[in-house]
Amino acid sequence: MRGVEQVPWLYDALIRLFPGLARWRRALLAQAAGRVLEVGCGTGLGLRELAARSEALWGIDPVAGSVQRSARRVPGAGLLVARAEYLPFVDDSFDCVVSSLVFCSVSEPLRGLAEIRRVLRPGGRLLMFEHVQARQPFAAGLLNGLQPVWTRVTGGCHPNRDTERTLVEAGFRIDPEGYRSRGLMRLIIAHP
């Protein structure tokens, strides 16, 4: 089922309507450099910001229409229709991988993170901006109860994922100096 996350203009509008999200996303993207891959590039909003600070820029998204919009927005980027769980790149291809509000919807997050780890060069970084499971028991229970309907309506978003735990399980180390947390939102810099 196609959900609201796969409606590019709606996603773009939501990012613009919430300046706090846009600020955190910009702070994350400002740290990218070198050979950069954006996983879940959507319509190219992030790619446009990454183009100026990357020596080589690639984006993947599972939705062909989003990739086409990205190509119009950022003509110099390498773009492919692909999923995080199956990255079509050789080992050690990138200095930096960026993921912004993506891993809530990846079908197999542990496999997707293992793929990112595989394509990152030694010393590379994963820059991640996500919403995660609530820490307070009542709010966590609420998200758990909401999850089945929410996931169906949004076309795959799981509002109750423990992405930080999954990162560690996938062999990443979260950099405490690059970590920011506010409510359900996380800005994470991680190293393999």
ROSE-4610 file (N, C-alpha, C; in Angstrom, 1 decimal, always signed):
// ROSE-4610
residu = [M/M/M/R/R/R/G/G/G/V/V/V/E/E/E/Q/Q/Q/V/V/V/P/P/P/W/W/W/L/L/L/Y/Y/Y/D/D/D/A/A/A/L/L/L/I/I/I/R/R/R/L/L/L/F/F/F/P/P/P/G/G/G/L/L/L/A/A/A/R/R/R/W/W/W/R/R/R/R/R/R/A/A/A/L/L/L/L/L/L/A/A/A/Q/Q/Q/A/A/A/A/A/A/G/G/G/R/R/R/V/V/V/L/L/L/E/E/E/V/V/V/G/G/G/C/C/C/G/G/G/T/T/T/G/G/G/L/L/L/G/G/G/L/L/L/R/R/R/E/E/E/L/L/L/A/A/A/A/A/A/R/R/R/S/S/S/E/E/E/A/A/A/L/L/L/W/W/W/G/G/G/I/I/I/D/D/D/P/P/P/V/V/V/A/A/A/G/G/G/S/S/S/V/V/V/Q/Q/Q/R/R/R/S/S/S/A/A/A/R/R/R/R/R/R/V/V/V/P/P/P/G/G/G/A/A/A/G/G/G/L/L/L/L/L/L/V/V/V/A/A/A/R/R/R/A/A/A/E/E/E/Y/Y/Y/L/L/L/P/P/P/F/F/F/V/V/V/D/D/D/D/D/D/S/S/S/F/F/F/D/D/D/C/C/C/V/V/V/V/V/V/S/S/S/S/S/S/L/L/L/V/V/V/F/F/F/C/C/C/S/S/S/V/V/V/S/S/S/E/E/E/P/P/P/L/L/L/R/R/R/G/G/G/L/L/L/A/A/A/E/E/E/I/I/I/R/R/R/R/R/R/V/V/V/L/L/L/R/R/R/P/P/P/G/G/G/G/G/G/R/R/R/L/L/L/L/L/L/M/M/M/F/F/F/E/E/E/H/H/H/V/V/V/Q/Q/Q/A/A/A/R/R/R/Q/Q/Q/P/P/P/F/F/F/A/A/A/A/A/A/G/G/G/L/L/L/L/L/L/N/N/N/G/G/G/L/L/L/Q/Q/Q/P/P/P/V/V/V/W/W/W/T/T/T/R/R/R/V/V/V/T/T/T/G/G/G/G/G/G/C/C/C/H/H/H/P/P/P/N/N/N/R/R/R/D/D/D/T/T/T/E/E/E/R/R/R/T/T/T/L/L/L/V/V/V/E/E/E/A/A/A/G/G/G/F/F/F/R/R/R/I/I/I/D/D/D/P/P/P/E/E/E/G/G/G/Y/Y/Y/R/R/R/S/S/S/R/R/R/G/G/G/L/L/L/M/M/M/R/R/R/L/L/L/I/I/I/I/I/I/A/A/A/H/H/H/P/P/P]
num = [1/1/1/2/2/2/3/3/3/4/4/4/5/5/5/6/6/6/7/7/7/8/8/8/9/9/9/10/10/10/11/11/11/12/12/12/13/13/13/14/14/14/15/15/15/16/16/16/17/17/17/18/18/18/19/19/19/20/20/20/21/21/21/22/22/22/23/23/23/24/24/24/25/25/25/26/26/26/27/27/27/28/28/28/29/29/29/30/30/30/31/31/31/32/32/32/33/33/33/34/34/34/35/35/35/36/36/36/37/37/37/38/38/38/39/39/39/40/40/40/41/41/41/42/42/42/43/43/43/44/44/44/45/45/45/46/46/46/47/47/47/48/48/48/49/49/49/50/50/50/51/51/51/52/52/52/53/53/53/54/54/54/55/55/55/56/56/56/57/57/57/58/58/58/59/59/59/60/60/60/61/61/61/62/62/62/63/63/63/64/64/64/65/65/65/66/66/66/67/67/67/68/68/68/69/69/69/70/70/70/71/71/71/72/72/72/73/73/73/74/74/74/75/75/75/76/76/76/77/77/77/78/78/78/79/79/79/80/80/80/81/81/81/82/82/82/83/83/83/84/84/84/85/85/85/86/86/86/87/87/87/88/88/88/89/89/89/90/90/90/91/91/91/92/92/92/93/93/93/94/94/94/95/95/95/96/96/96/97/97/97/98/98/98/99/99/99/100/100/100/101/101/101/102/102/102/103/103/103/104/104/104/105/105/105/106/106/106/107/107/107/108/108/108/109/109/109/110/110/110/111/111/111/112/112/112/113/113/113/114/114/114/115/115/115/116/116/116/117/117/117/118/118/118/119/119/119/120/120/120/121/121/121/122/122/122/123/123/123/124/124/124/125/125/125/126/126/126/127/127/127/128/128/128/129/129/129/130/130/130/131/131/131/132/132/132/133/133/133/134/134/134/135/135/135/136/136/136/137/137/137/138/138/138/139/139/139/140/140/140/141/141/141/142/142/142/143/143/143/144/144/144/145/145/145/146/146/146/147/147/147/148/148/148/149/149/149/150/150/150/151/151/151/152/152/152/153/153/153/154/154/154/155/155/155/156/156/156/157/157/157/158/158/158/159/159/159/160/160/160/161/161/161/162/162/162/163/163/163/164/164/164/165/165/165/166/166/166/167/167/167/168/168/168/169/169/169/170/170/170/171/171/171/172/172/172/173/173/173/174/174/174/175/175/175/176/176/176/177/177/177/178/178/178/179/179/179/180/180/180/181/181/181/182/182/182/183/183/183/184/184/184/185/185/185/186/186/186/187/187/187/188/188/188/189/189/189/190/190/190/191/191/191/192/192/192]
x = [+0.8/+0.0/+0.9/+0.5/+1.2/+0.7/+1.7/+1.3/+1.8/+1.5/+1.8/+3.3/+4.2/+5.6/+6.0/+5.2/+5.6/+4.9/+4.4/+3.8/+4.8/+5.7/+6.8/+6.4/+5.4/+5.1/+4.7/+4.0/+3.5/+4.7/+5.7/+6.8/+7.6/+7.8/+8.6/+7.8/+6.5/+5.7/+5.9/+5.9/+6.0/+7.4/+8.4/+9.7/+9.8/+9.1/+9.1/+8.2/+7.1/+6.2/+6.8/+7.8/+8.3/+9.8/+10.0/+11.3/+12.4/+11.9/+12.8/+13.4/+12.6/+13.0/+14.0/+13.7/+14.6/+15.9/+15.9/+17.2/+18.1/+17.5/+18.2/+18.8/+18.0/+18.4/+19.6/+19.5/+20.6/+21.9/+21.7/+22.9/+23.5/+22.7/+23.3/+24.0/+23.3/+23.9/+25.2/+25.3/+26.5/+27.8/+27.6/+28.8/+29.2/+28.5/+28.9/+30.1/+30.9/+32.0/+32.6/+33.3/+33.9/+32.9/+33.1/+32.1/+30.9/+29.8/+28.6/+27.5/+26.8/+25.6/+24.4/+23.3/+22.1/+21.2/+20.9/+19.9/+18.6/+17.6/+16.3/+16.3/+16.8/+17.0/+15.7/+14.6/+13.3/+13.4/+12.9/+12.9/+14.1/+15.1/+16.4/+16.6/+15.7/+15.9/+17.3/+17.6/+18.9/+20.1/+19.9/+20.9/+21.3/+20.3/+20.6/+21.6/+21.4/+22.3/+23.6/+23.6/+24.9/+25.8/+25.2/+26.0/+27.2/+27.0/+28.1/+29.3/+29.0/+30.1/+30.6/+30.2/+30.6/+31.5/+32.5/+33.3/+32.6/+31.8/+31.0/+29.7/+28.6/+27.3/+26.4/+25.9/+24.9/+23.7/+22.6/+21.3/+20.6/+20.0/+19.1/+17.7/+16.7/+15.4/+14.6/+13.7/+13.0/+11.8/+11.5/+10.4/+10.9/+10.6/+11.2/+10.8/+9.5/+9.1/+9.9/+10.3/+11.1/+12.5/+13.1/+14.4/+14.3/+13.3/+13.1/+13.1/+12.4/+12.3/+13.7/+14.4/+15.8/+16.7/+16.5/+17.4/+17.1/+15.9/+15.6/+16.1/+16.1/+16.5/+18.1/+18.7/+20.2/+20.8/+20.9/+21.3/+22.7/+23.6/+24.9/+25.0/+24.0/+24.1/+23.9/+24.6/+24.3/+23.1/+22.1/+20.8/+20.4/+19.9/+19.5/+18.2/+17.3/+16.2/+16.7/+16.8/+17.3/+16.8/+17.0/+16.6/+17.8/+17.7/+18.8/+19.3/+18.4/+18.8/+19.7/+19.7/+20.5/+21.2/+22.2/+22.9/+23.8/+23.6/+24.3/+25.7/+26.5/+27.8/+28.8/+30.1/+31.1/+31.5/+32.1/+32.6/+33.5/+33.4/+34.3/+34.1/+32.9/+32.7/+32.6/+32.1/+31.8/+32.5/+32.7/+33.3/+32.1/+31.0/+29.8/+28.5/+27.7/+26.3/+25.4/+24.4/+23.4/+22.0/+21.3/+19.9/+19.1/+18.1/+17.2/+15.8/+15.2/+13.9/+13.5/+14.4/+14.3/+14.2/+14.9/+15.0/+13.7/+12.8/+11.5/+10.7/+11.1/+10.3/+11.1/+12.4/+13.1/+12.6/+12.3/+11.6/+12.5/+13.8/+14.8/+15.9/+15.6/+16.6/+18.0/+18.1/+19.4/+20.2/+19.5/+20.2/+20.6/+19.7/+20.0/+21.2/+21.3/+22.5/+23.8/+23.6/+24.8/+25.3/+24.4/+24.7/+25.5/+25.0/+25.6/+27.0/+27.2/+28.5/+29.4/+28.9/+29.7/+30.2/+29.4/+29.8/+30.6/+30.6/+31.4/+32.9/+33.7/+35.2/+35.6/+36.8/+37.3/+37.4/+36.9/+36.9/+35.7/+34.8/+33.7/+32.6/+31.6/+30.6/+29.2/+28.3/+26.9/+26.3/+25.6/+24.9/+23.4/+22.8/+21.4/+20.5/+19.3/+18.3/+17.1/+16.5/+15.4/+14.5/+13.3/+12.4/+12.4/+12.3/+12.5/+11.4/+11.5/+10.5/+10.7/+9.6/+9.6/+10.3/+10.9/+11.5/+10.6/+9.6/+8.6/+7.7/+7.4/+6.5/+5.2/+4.5/+3.2/+3.2/+4.1/+4.3/+4.7/+5.6/+6.0/+4.9/+4.0/+2.8/+1.9/+1.7/+0.9/+1.4/+2.7/+3.3/+3.2/+3.3/+3.2/+1.8/+0.8/-0.6/-1.0/-0.4/-0.7/+0.0/+1.1/+2.0/+1.3/+0.5/-0.1/-0.9/-1.7/-2.5/-1.6/-0.7/+0.2/+1.0/+1.6/+2.4/+1.6/+0.4/-0.5/-0.8/-1.2/-1.5/-0.3/+0.8/+2.0/+2.8/+2.4/+3.1/+4.4/+4.5/+5.7/+6.4/+6.0/+6.7/+6.3/+7.3/+7.2/+7.6/+6.6/+7.0/+7.6/+7.7/+8.2/+9.5/+10.3/+11.5/+12.6/+13.4/+14.6/+15.8/+15.9/+17.0/+18.3/+18.5/+19.8/+20.3/+19.4/+19.8/+20.1/+19.4/+19.6/+21.0/+21.3/+22.7/+23.8/+23.7/+24.7/+24.7/+23.6/+23.5/+24.2/+24.1/+24.7/+26.2/+26.8/+28.2/+28.6/+27.7/+28.1/+28.3/+29.2/+29.4/+28.9/+28.0/+27.4/+28.3/+28.6/+29.6/+28.8/+29.2/+28.4/+28.5/+29.6/+29.7/+28.8/+28.4/+27.6/+26.1/+25.8/+24.4/+23.6/+22.4/+21.4/+20.0/+19.3/+18.1/+17.1/+15.9/+14.8/+13.5/+12.8/+11.6/+11.8/+11.1/+11.3/+12.3/+12.9/+13.9/+15.3/+16.1/+17.5/+18.4/+19.5/+20.5/+21.7/+22.2/+23.2/+24.3/+25.6/+26.7/+27.3/+27.4/+27.9/+29.0/+29.9/+31.1/+31.0/+31.4/+31.5/+32.5]
y = [-1.2/+0.0/+1.2/+2.2/+3.5/+4.3/+4.8/+5.7/+7.1/+7.9/+9.3/+9.5/+8.6/+8.8/+8.7/+8.0/+7.9/+9.0/+10.0/+11.1/+12.3/+12.4/+13.3/+14.7/+15.3/+16.7/+16.9/+15.8/+15.9/+15.8/+15.0/+14.9/+16.2/+16.7/+18.0/+19.1/+19.1/+20.1/+20.0/+18.7/+18.5/+19.0/+18.8/+19.2/+20.8/+21.4/+22.9/+23.4/+22.7/+23.2/+23.1/+22.3/+22.1/+22.6/+23.9/+24.4/+23.7/+23.1/+22.4/+21.2/+20.5/+19.3/+19.8/+20.8/+21.4/+21.8/+22.4/+22.8/+21.6/+20.6/+19.4/+18.7/+18.7/+18.1/+18.8/+20.2/+21.0/+20.8/+20.7/+20.5/+19.1/+18.1/+16.8/+16.9/+17.4/+17.5/+18.3/+19.3/+20.2/+19.4/+18.2/+17.4/+16.4/+16.4/+15.4/+16.0/+15.1/+15.5/+14.2/+14.5/+13.4/+12.7/+11.4/+10.6/+10.3/+10.8/+10.8/+10.0/+9.2/+8.5/+8.9/+9.3/+9.5/+8.4/+7.7/+6.5/+7.1/+6.9/+7.4/+8.9/+9.2/+10.6/+11.3/+10.6/+11.2/+12.0/+13.2/+14.1/+15.0/+14.8/+15.5/+16.7/+16.9/+18.1/+18.0/+16.9/+16.7/+16.7/+16.1/+16.0/+17.4/+18.3/+19.7/+20.3/+20.1/+20.7/+20.0/+18.7/+17.9/+18.2/+18.6/+18.8/+19.7/+20.7/+21.7/+21.2/+20.2/+19.7/+18.3/+17.8/+16.4/+16.4/+15.5/+15.4/+14.4/+13.5/+12.6/+12.4/+12.5/+12.4/+11.4/+10.4/+9.4/+9.5/+9.1/+9.0/+7.7/+7.1/+5.9/+6.2/+5.6/+5.7/+4.5/+3.8/+2.7/+3.2/+4.5/+5.0/+5.7/+5.1/+5.6/+7.1/+7.5/+8.8/+9.8/+9.4/+10.3/+10.5/+9.4/+9.4/+10.4/+10.3/+11.2/+12.7/+13.0/+14.3/+14.8/+13.8/+14.1/+14.5/+13.8/+14.0/+15.4/+15.9/+17.2/+18.3/+18.0/+18.9/+19.0/+17.8/+17.8/+16.9/+17.6/+16.9/+16.2/+16.6/+16.1/+14.9/+14.5/+13.4/+12.1/+11.0/+9.7/+9.2/+8.7/+8.3/+6.9/+6.1/+4.8/+4.5/+3.7/+3.1/+1.9/+1.9/+0.8/+1.0/-0.1/-0.2/-0.3/+0.2/+0.2/-1.2/-2.2/-3.6/-4.2/-3.6/-4.1/-2.9/-2.4/-1.3/-1.7/-1.2/-1.6/-1.0/-1.0/-0.4/-1.5/-1.3/-2.2/-1.8/-2.7/-2.4/-1.2/-0.4/+0.7/+1.8/+2.1/+3.1/+4.5/+4.7/+6.1/+6.5/+7.8/+8.4/+8.6/+8.9/+9.3/+8.8/+8.2/+7.9/+8.7/+9.3/+10.1/+9.4/+9.4/+8.9/+9.8/+10.4/+11.3/+10.9/+10.5/+10.1/+8.9/+7.9/+6.8/+5.5/+5.2/+3.9/+3.5/+4.4/+4.0/+3.2/+3.3/+2.6/+1.5/+1.3/+0.2/-1.1/-2.0/-3.3/-4.1/-4.1/-4.9/-4.0/-3.2/-2.2/-2.8/-3.9/-4.5/-4.8/-5.4/-5.7/-4.4/-3.3/-2.1/-1.4/-1.5/-0.9/-1.7/-3.0/-3.9/-3.5/-3.2/-2.8/-1.4/-0.5/+0.8/+0.6/-0.3/-0.5/-1.1/-2.0/-2.6/-1.5/-0.5/+0.4/+1.6/+1.7/+2.8/+2.4/+3.4/+3.2/+3.1/+2.5/+2.6/+4.0/+4.3/+5.7/+6.5/+5.9/+6.6/+6.8/+7.6/+8.0/+7.8/+7.4/+7.4/+8.6/+9.5/+10.6/+10.3/+10.2/+9.8/+10.7/+11.0/+11.8/+11.0/+10.6/+9.7/+10.0/+9.5/+9.5/+8.1/+7.9/+6.6/+6.3/+5.1/+4.7/+5.6/+5.9/+6.8/+6.1/+6.8/+6.2/+6.1/+6.9/+6.8/+5.7/+4.8/+3.6/+3.9/+5.0/+5.3/+5.7/+6.6/+7.0/+5.8/+5.0/+3.8/+2.9/+2.7/+1.8/+2.4/+3.8/+4.4/+4.2/+4.4/+4.2/+2.7/+1.8/+0.4/+0.1/+0.7/+0.5/+1.1/+2.3/+3.0/+2.4/+1.7/+1.3/+0.5/-0.5/-1.2/-0.4/+0.5/+1.4/+2.4/+3.0/+4.1/+3.5/+2.3/+1.7/+1.5/+1.1/+0.9/+2.2/+3.2/+4.5/+5.2/+5.1/+5.8/+5.0/+3.7/+2.9/+2.3/+2.2/+1.5/+2.1/+3.3/+3.9/+3.2/+2.9/+2.3/+3.3/+4.0/+5.0/+4.6/+3.2/+2.7/+1.9/+2.2/+1.5/+2.0/+1.1/+1.4/+1.5/+2.5/+2.6/+2.7/+3.3/+3.3/+1.9/+1.1/-0.3/-1.0/-0.9/-1.5/-1.1/+0.2/+0.6/-0.1/-0.3/-1.0/-2.4/-3.1/-4.5/-4.6/-3.6/-3.7/-3.4/-3.2/-3.0/-1.5/-0.6/+0.8/+1.3/+2.3/+3.0/+4.4/+4.8/+6.1/+7.1/+8.2/+9.2/+10.1/+10.1/+10.9/+12.4/+12.9/+14.3/+14.7/+13.8/+14.2/+13.8/+13.4/+12.9/+14.0/+14.1/+15.1/+14.3/+14.7/+14.0/+15.0/+15.0/+15.9/+15.1/+14.8/+14.0/+12.7/+12.5/+11.3/+11.4/+12.6/+12.8/+12.6/+12.0/+11.8/+12.3/+12.9/+13.2/+12.4/+11.5/+10.6/+10.6/+10.6/+10.3/+9.0/+8.0/+6.7/+6.2/+5.4/+4.9/+3.4/+2.7/+1.2/+0.7]
z = [+0.0/+0.0/+0.0/-0.8/-0.9/+0.3/+1.1/+2.2/+2.0/+3.0/+3.0/+2.8/+3.3/+3.1/+1.7/+0.9/-0.6/-1.4/-0.8/-1.6/-1.4/-2.4/-2.3/-1.9/-2.5/-2.2/-0.8/-0.2/+1.1/+2.1/+1.8/+2.7/+2.6/+1.5/+1.3/+2.1/+2.0/+2.7/+4.3/+4.8/+6.2/+6.7/+5.9/+6.4/+6.4/+5.5/+5.5/+6.6/+7.0/+8.0/+9.4/+9.6/+10.9/+10.9/+11.3/+11.2/+12.1/+13.2/+14.1/+13.3/+12.6/+11.8/+10.8/+10.1/+9.0/+9.6/+10.8/+11.4/+11.8/+12.4/+12.7/+11.5/+10.5/+9.2/+8.6/+8.6/+8.1/+8.9/+10.2/+11.1/+10.8/+10.5/+10.1/+8.8/+7.8/+6.4/+6.4/+7.2/+7.2/+7.6/+8.2/+8.6/+7.6/+6.5/+5.4/+4.6/+4.1/+3.2/+2.5/+1.4/+0.7/-0.3/-0.4/-1.2/-0.3/-0.7/+0.2/-0.5/+0.3/-0.2/+0.7/+0.1/+0.9/+0.7/+1.8/+1.7/+2.0/+1.0/+1.1/+0.8/-0.4/-0.8/-1.1/-1.3/-1.5/-2.8/-2.7/-3.9/-4.0/-3.2/-3.4/-2.6/-1.6/-0.7/+0.0/+0.5/+1.2/+0.2/-1.0/-2.0/-2.4/-2.5/-3.0/-2.0/-0.7/+0.3/+0.3/+0.1/+0.1/-1.1/-2.2/-3.5/-3.3/-2.5/-2.4/-1.5/-0.7/+0.2/+0.0/-1.2/-1.5/-2.7/-2.7/-3.9/-4.9/-4.4/-5.2/-4.4/-5.1/-4.4/-5.1/-4.3/-4.7/-3.8/-4.4/-3.7/-4.1/-3.2/-3.5/-2.9/-3.5/-2.9/-3.6/-2.8/-3.4/-4.4/-4.4/-5.2/-6.4/-7.6/-8.9/-9.1/-8.7/-8.9/-8.1/-6.9/-6.1/-6.7/-7.2/-7.8/-9.0/-9.8/-11.0/-10.5/-9.4/-8.9/-8.4/-7.8/-7.3/-8.5/-9.6/-10.8/-11.3/-11.3/-11.7/-10.8/-9.5/-8.5/-8.4/-8.6/-8.4/-9.6/-10.8/-12.0/-11.9/-11.0/-11.0/-10.1/-9.3/-8.4/-9.1/-8.7/-9.1/-8.4/-9.1/-8.5/-8.9/-8.0/-8.3/-7.5/-8.1/-7.4/-6.7/-5.4/-4.6/-3.2/-2.4/-1.0/-0.1/+1.1/+2.1/+2.3/+2.2/+2.5/+1.4/+0.2/-0.9/-1.6/-1.1/-1.7/-2.9/-4.0/-5.2/-5.4/-4.4/-4.4/-3.8/-4.2/-3.7/-2.3/-1.6/-0.2/-0.2/+0.9/+1.2/+0.1/-0.3/-1.4/-0.9/+0.3/+0.8/+2.1/+2.1/+3.4/+4.4/+3.8/+4.6/+4.0/+4.9/+4.5/+5.3/+4.7/+5.4/+5.3/+6.4/+6.4/+7.3/+6.7/+7.4/+7.3/+8.5/+8.6/+7.7/+7.6/+6.7/+7.4/+8.5/+9.1/+9.8/+10.0/+10.6/+9.6/+8.3/+7.2/+6.5/+6.8/+6.2/+6.7/+5.8/+6.1/+7.0/+6.7/+7.5/+8.0/+9.1/+9.5/+9.8/+10.5/+10.8/+9.5/+8.5/+7.2/+6.5/+6.6/+6.0/+6.6/+7.9/+8.6/+8.3/+8.2/+7.8/+6.4/+5.5/+4.2/+4.2/+5.0/+5.2/+5.7/+6.7/+7.3/+6.2/+5.4/+4.3/+3.3/+2.9/+1.9/+2.5/+3.8/+4.4/+4.4/+4.0/+4.1/+5.6/+5.9/+7.2/+7.7/+8.9/+9.4/+8.9/+8.1/+7.6/+8.7/+8.4/+9.3/+8.8/+9.6/+9.3/+10.0/+9.3/+9.9/+9.8/+10.9/+10.9/+11.7/+11.2/+11.8/+11.8/+13.0/+13.1/+14.2/+14.1/+15.3/+15.8/+17.1/+17.8/+18.8/+19.4/+20.4/+21.6/+22.2/+23.5/+24.6/+25.5/+26.7/+27.8/+27.9/+29.0/+28.8/+29.8/+29.6/+29.0/+29.5/+28.9/+27.5/+27.1/+25.7/+24.8/+25.3/+24.5/+24.3/+25.3/+25.1/+24.1/+24.2/+23.2/+21.8/+21.6/+20.2/+19.8/+20.7/+20.4/+19.9/+20.6/+20.2/+18.9/+18.7/+17.4/+16.2/+16.4/+15.4/+14.2/+14.5/+13.3/+12.3/+12.9/+12.0/+11.4/+12.2/+11.7/+10.5/+10.7/+9.7/+8.4/+8.5/+7.3/+6.6/+7.4/+6.8/+6.1/+6.7/+6.2/+5.2/+5.0/+4.0/+4.5/+5.8/+6.3/+7.5/+8.0/+9.1/+10.4/+11.2/+12.5/+13.5/+14.2/+15.2/+16.4/+16.6/+17.9/+17.7/+16.7/+16.5/+17.5/+18.0/+18.8/+17.9/+17.1/+16.1/+16.8/+17.9/+18.6/+18.9/+19.5/+19.8/+18.5/+17.5/+16.2/+15.6/+15.8/+15.3/+16.0/+17.3/+18.1/+17.7/+17.5/+17.1/+15.7/+14.9/+13.5/+13.5/+14.7/+14.8/+14.7/+15.0/+15.0/+16.4/+16.5/+17.8/+17.6/+18.5/+18.5/+19.2/+18.4/+18.9/+19.9/+21.2/+22.2/+21.9/+21.3/+21.1/+19.9/+19.0/+17.9/+18.1/+19.3/+19.6/+20.2/+19.6/+20.1/+20.3/+21.3/+21.6/+22.1/+21.5/+22.0/+21.7/+22.8/+22.7/+21.9/+20.8/+20.0/+18.9/+18.8/+17.7/+18.1/+17.2/+17.5/+16.3/+16.6/+15.6/+16.0/+15.2/+15.6/+14.5/+15.1/+14.3/+14.8/+13.8/+14.2/+13.3/+13.9/+13.2/+13.3/+12.2/+12.2/+13.2]
